[in-house]
Amino acid sequence: MATAKRVPFGTITITDTARRLINEALETKRISSGKYVREFEDRFAHLLGAKEAVAVSSGTDADILAMAILHDYGARRGDEVIVPALSFVATGNAVLHAGFTPAFVDIERETLNIDPTRIEAAITERTRAVMPVHLMGKPAAMDEINAIAKRHGLIVIEDAAEAHGALYKGKPAGTLADLAAFSVYVAHIITTGEGGIITTNNEEYAEILRSLRSHGRTCACKQCSLNLTSGYCAKRFRGDGGEDIRFTFNRIGYSCKMNELEAAIGIGAMEVYHEILKKRHDNLMYILDRFDRFSPYLSTIKEEPHEQIGPHAIPIIINEEASFTRAQLTAYLEENGIETRTLFASMPTQCPGFAYLGHKTGDFPVAEFMGHNGIHIGVHQDVGIEEMDYVLNVLAGFLEHNQK
């Protein structure tokens, strides 16, 4: 085998524009949410073709706020939101933090996404929304999911945390449902370091989101909510007693604004978005197109003709035919410089925090299998085809010595 290379899981690209904007923000001493956050939101919305984008402090907060709008439309605390059993734990956590109960549904093995044929059986009189996850950037079956939701009067919220650049039947992830929640954490194509952003074509939803991210305050217009000016605003003092409506609160809210320094990094990332997307997608497809050589012991996802996978990472599943364990494979990859992550877990049965909901092992067999047998590795812009070849060679070497 060739000399070990280093294939780290993720990276971040900080452009000269980002550095300039950060310095300008520091010089003006205006670093709380302001004009750069608004610019980042506008650019993100334009990139996807969405009418509105509302930036927040994390992808988890994006999920939470996207669900929390339901309270404005009659939802009650404890009502249910349907989510896949397999996801990063933030998906399930967000449902609870928004005041709802997660109703888990098992996934499809081939896609790693929620199984649409199981959704209808999970709907009850308390169901208010469905939140599919585009896991590893592979779009969920949105036509089927939207049709089910329409029949039952449910809101659909995309958890698009990992789906930057994903396309489903020609439409970008983030425009496939009522709302969509993205993470712009450091591991993603568009990043602000930490952060999240919600997209929607519904202007009323966007106004509620701007209120929710700032304690639920009444003042939620695009200008005041982002502190774009310190000048006088007549709308602020329209209360009967001349109250400043920035200090009146219509709903239970959160405090999860993005700051100017983070937005500056995101604005810079927009400039190189297409370049990074192509590099990462080329890396991903190089692996996926050559992965059948490891069948039946290892498998991964496929890019179907109707879609483009958002190139977040490469999932690898250790199948039943393998005579080795996940621990053995990950140890070998790490020893050879290839950084790994587990492929999450079945939230209801493999994450102790959800045990109180009463699910038991075996309730979500596909998600549980992935929780025991899945990993993922990076395809980011700081690695290339040479590193992808190295990954394939390391996997081949492992199988040669460990598959009986």
MIROTOR-69097 format. One line per field, with one value per residue (C-alpha): residue number from 1; residue in three letters; x, y, z. Coordinates in steps of 0.1 Angstrom, whole numbers. Example, Ala and Ser with C-alpha at 12.3 -4.5 7.8 and 13.67 -1.06 7.14 Angstrom:
resi 1;2
resn ala;ser
east 123;137
north -45;-11
up 78;71
//
This chain:
resi 1;2;3;4;5;6;7;8;9;10;11;12;13;14;15;16;17;18;19;20;21;22;23;24;25;26;27;28;29;30;31;32;33;34;35;36;37;38;39;40;41;42;43;44;45;46;47;48;49;50;51;52;53;54;55;56;57;58;59;60;61;62;63;64;65;66;67;68;69;70;71;72;73;74;75;76;77;78;79;80;81;82;83;84;85;86;87;88;89;90;91;92;93;94;95;96;97;98;99;100;101;102;103;104;105;106;107;108;109;110;111;112;113;114;115;116;117;118;119;120;121;122;123;124;125;126;127;128;129;130;131;132;133;134;135;136;137;138;139;140;141;142;143;144;145;146;147;148;149;150;151;152;153;154;155;156;157;158;159;160;161;162;163;164;165;166;167;168;169;170;171;172;173;174;175;176;177;178;179;180;181;182;183;184;185;186;187;188;189;190;191;192;193;194;195;196;197;198;199;200;201;202;203;204;205;206;207;208;209;210;211;212;213;214;215;216;217;218;219;220;221;222;223;224;225;226;227;228;229;230;231;232;233;234;235;236;237;238;239;240;241;242;243;244;245;246;247;248;249;250;251;252;253;254;255;256;257;258;259;260;261;262;263;264;265;266;267;268;269;270;271;272;273;274;275;276;277;278;279;280;281;282;283;284;285;286;287;288;289;290;291;292;293;294;295;296;297;298;299;300;301;302;303;304;305;306;307;308;309;310;311;312;313;314;315;316;317;318;319;320;321;322;323;324;325;326;327;328;329;330;331;332;333;334;335;336;337;338;339;340;341;342;343;344;345;346;347;348;349;350;351;352;353;354;355;356;357;358;359;360;361;362;363;364;365;366;367;368;369;370;371;372;373;374;375;376;377;378;379;380;381;382;383;384;385;386;387;388;389;390;391;392;393;394;395;396;397;398;399;400;401;402;403;404
resn met;ala;thr;ala;lys;arg;val;pro;phe;gly;thr;ile;thr;ile;thr;asp;thr;ala;arg;arg;leu;ile;asn;glu;ala;leu;glu;thr;lys;arg;ile;ser;ser;gly;lys;tyr;val;arg;glu;phe;glu;asp;arg;phe;ala;his;leu;leu;gly;ala;lys;glu;ala;val;ala;val;ser;ser;gly;thr;asp;ala;asp;ile;leu;ala;met;ala;ile;leu;his;asp;tyr;gly;ala;arg;arg;gly;asp;glu;val;ile;val;pro;ala;leu;ser;phe;val;ala;thr;gly;asn;ala;val;leu;his;ala;gly;phe;thr;pro;ala;phe;val;asp;ile;glu;arg;glu;thr;leu;asn;ile;asp;pro;thr;arg;ile;glu;ala;ala;ile;thr;glu;arg;thr;arg;ala;val;met;pro;val;his;leu;met;gly;lys;pro;ala;ala;met;asp;glu;ile;asn;ala;ile;ala;lys;arg;his;gly;leu;ile;val;ile;glu;asp;ala;ala;glu;ala;his;gly;ala;leu;tyr;lys;gly;lys;pro;ala;gly;thr;leu;ala;asp;leu;ala;ala;phe;ser;val;tyr;val;ala;his;ile;ile;thr;thr;gly;glu;gly;gly;ile;ile;thr;thr;asn;asn;glu;glu;tyr;ala;glu;ile;leu;arg;ser;leu;arg;ser;his;gly;arg;thr;cys;ala;cys;lys;gln;cys;ser;leu;asn;leu;thr;ser;gly;tyr;cys;ala;lys;arg;phe;arg;gly;asp;gly;gly;glu;asp;ile;arg;phe;thr;phe;asn;arg;ile;gly;tyr;ser;cys;lys;met;asn;glu;leu;glu;ala;ala;ile;gly;ile;gly;ala;met;glu;val;tyr;his;glu;ile;leu;lys;lys;arg;his;asp;asn;leu;met;tyr;ile;leu;asp;arg;phe;asp;arg;phe;ser;pro;tyr;leu;ser;thr;ile;lys;glu;glu;pro;his;glu;gln;ile;gly;pro;his;ala;ile;pro;ile;ile;ile;asn;glu;glu;ala;ser;phe;thr;arg;ala;gln;leu;thr;ala;tyr;leu;glu;glu;asn;gly;ile;glu;thr;arg;thr;leu;phe;ala;ser;met;pro;thr;gln;cys;pro;gly;phe;ala;tyr;leu;gly;his;lys;thr;gly;asp;phe;pro;val;ala;glu;phe;met;gly;his;asn;gly;ile;his;ile;gly;val;his;gln;asp;val;gly;ile;glu;glu;met;asp;tyr;val;leu;asn;val;leu;ala;gly;phe;leu;glu;his;asn;gln;lys
east 0;11;24;-4;-21;-42;-79;-95;-133;-139;-125;-135;-127;-123;-120;-103;-138;-147;-116;-122;-158;-148;-123;-148;-173;-147;-137;-173;-180;-213;-210;-245;-270;-270;-263;-240;-266;-292;-269;-261;-298;-306;-277;-288;-324;-313;-291;-319;-347;-365;-384;-372;-342;-338;-304;-300;-272;-272;-288;-305;-321;-331;-350;-365;-378;-392;-413;-421;-441;-468;-478;-490;-514;-531;-505;-503;-474;-470;-484;-464;-439;-430;-392;-369;-355;-320;-305;-280;-295;-302;-333;-350;-338;-352;-387;-386;-372;-399;-425;-435;-432;-411;-430;-403;-405;-380;-358;-351;-319;-310;-315;-309;-340;-374;-395;-425;-446;-444;-454;-492;-493;-476;-501;-525;-550;-521;-497;-489;-459;-435;-398;-379;-341;-319;-293;-258;-273;-294;-329;-358;-388;-404;-432;-446;-441;-457;-487;-492;-489;-515;-540;-537;-533;-498;-468;-437;-403;-371;-342;-317;-287;-265;-281;-263;-264;-288;-314;-346;-362;-344;-354;-329;-333;-346;-375;-392;-416;-432;-400;-364;-337;-301;-269;-241;-217;-181;-184;-209;-204;-218;-205;-205;-184;-215;-250;-281;-307;-343;-358;-395;-416;-442;-436;-458;-437;-405;-419;-428;-393;-377;-398;-390;-352;-354;-373;-407;-408;-435;-410;-400;-396;-364;-348;-354;-350;-315;-304;-296;-298;-298;-320;-356;-383;-419;-433;-415;-437;-472;-484;-514;-492;-463;-446;-415;-427;-391;-400;-434;-436;-463;-451;-427;-394;-358;-325;-306;-295;-265;-238;-220;-186;-203;-223;-191;-177;-209;-208;-173;-184;-211;-184;-168;-199;-201;-164;-166;-198;-183;-151;-170;-195;-167;-150;-183;-191;-156;-161;-198;-191;-164;-179;-196;-162;-167;-201;-215;-194;-197;-223;-232;-259;-264;-272;-304;-313;-339;-315;-281;-268;-256;-220;-217;-199;-196;-217;-203;-224;-209;-233;-244;-221;-190;-169;-154;-168;-173;-148;-122;-128;-128;-96;-79;-91;-80;-46;-42;-50;-87;-109;-143;-176;-203;-235;-255;-279;-316;-326;-355;-337;-300;-299;-306;-321;-352;-357;-386;-407;-410;-396;-377;-349;-364;-390;-368;-347;-332;-322;-308;-287;-272;-266;-245;-229;-226;-198;-191;-160;-152;-153;-146;-128;-93;-91;-93;-92;-58;-72;-103;-82;-63;-95;-105;-71;-72;-107;-95;-65;-86;-110;-81;-67;-99;-127;-127
north 0;35;58;68;101;123;125;146;146;183;217;254;279;315;339;373;389;372;386;421;421;408;436;462;449;450;485;498;479;467;429;419;409;436;444;414;390;405;402;366;359;376;358;324;329;340;310;286;306;310;342;344;332;338;332;318;306;269;243;229;263;264;231;244;277;261;239;265;285;258;273;304;281;263;236;227;216;179;176;154;159;129;124;96;73;77;112;133;136;174;164;147;172;201;186;185;220;233;219;188;151;132;105;83;64;39;45;29;10;21;58;62;85;82;54;72;40;41;77;74;47;72;100;106;133;152;151;186;182;159;167;145;146;146;124;127;152;126;140;123;112;146;140;111;130;162;142;124;157;174;146;151;188;187;211;197;210;198;191;201;204;183;190;221;217;188;187;167;166;198;218;226;212;241;248;214;220;247;255;241;242;243;240;263;247;244;209;222;236;270;278;306;286;281;289;279;293;287;291;296;311;322;358;354;324;345;373;348;333;367;372;338;342;374;364;364;402;420;440;416;436;430;463;465;429;430;463;478;514;532;559;567;542;554;519;510;533;523;508;525;539;546;514;504;472;459;452;437;400;381;346;323;329;320;339;325;353;350;377;398;380;347;362;376;341;330;358;348;312;322;335;301;280;266;258;240;222;208;197;179;164;151;135;119;105;92;70;60;50;26;13;-18;-36;-40;-57;-76;-67;-29;-7;30;52;59;90;84;100;123;138;153;144;173;162;162;129;93;68;33;4;-29;-55;-88;-107;-91;-111;-80;-54;-17;-12;-31;-11;23;14;5;36;59;42;49;86;85;102;87;94;69;70;84;62;52;81;64;32;39;74;71;106;94;63;79;78;41;26;-7;-22;-38;-11;6;-23;-5;26;4;-16;16;28;-3;-7;26;52;82;99;133;145;182;207;202;166;154;124;114;111;94;68;64;57;31;14;14;-2;-28;-36;-39;-64;-84;-90;-91;-106;-144
up 0;-7;20;43;33;56;46;73;76;70;63;60;32;45;16;13;11;44;61;48;60;94;98;87;113;140;131;132;164;150;153;164;136;110;74;67;82;59;29;37;39;6;-12;3;-7;-42;-46;-40;-56;-24;-14;22;42;80;96;131;153;144;122;153;159;123;128;161;147;115;138;163;138;141;175;156;136;164;174;210;231;229;194;171;143;122;117;105;132;118;118;137;171;166;145;174;199;179;179;217;220;198;222;203;205;178;160;146;113;101;70;36;35;0;6;43;43;58;43;28;28;66;72;69;96;120;115;145;153;170;141;128;105;87;88;63;65;33;50;36;11;-7;-12;5;-16;-15;-40;-20;13;1;-13;21;39;16;22;59;62;75;71;56;68;51;74;47;71;49;16;2;-36;-36;-64;-66;-100;-109;-78;-51;-16;5;-20;-19;10;32;50;50;77;68;89;80;105;96;79;52;17;27;62;87;112;134;122;105;80;72;37;28;1;28;39;70;81;76;98;125;123;127;158;172;168;189;220;202;201;182;162;135;103;83;93;130;138;124;140;106;118;151;136;146;135;139;137;170;191;179;212;229;256;232;241;221;204;205;241;236;229;210;214;233;215;215;214;184;161;138;142;117;119;111;82;68;65;48;23;14;10;-15;-38;-41;-37;-72;-72;-39;-49;-81;-63;-36;-60;-83;-52;-41;-75;-81;-50;-56;-92;-81;-49;-63;-62;-24;-27;-9;21;19;3;0;-16;-53;-72;-91;-125;-109;-84;-76;-42;-21;-15;23;30;18;38;41;54;67;54;69;46;61;85;102;125;121;149;129;97;115;133;100;83;111;113;76;79;69;95;101;118;127;106;135;154;157;179;197;205;205;221;258;260;241;262;281;249;254;222;223;203;172;166;139;124;94;114;142;116;103;139;145;110;93;90;69;56;40;4;10;-12;4;-9;-45;-68;-56;-20;-33;-50;-18;1;-24;-22;16;16;-9;13;44;27;13;48;69;48;53
//
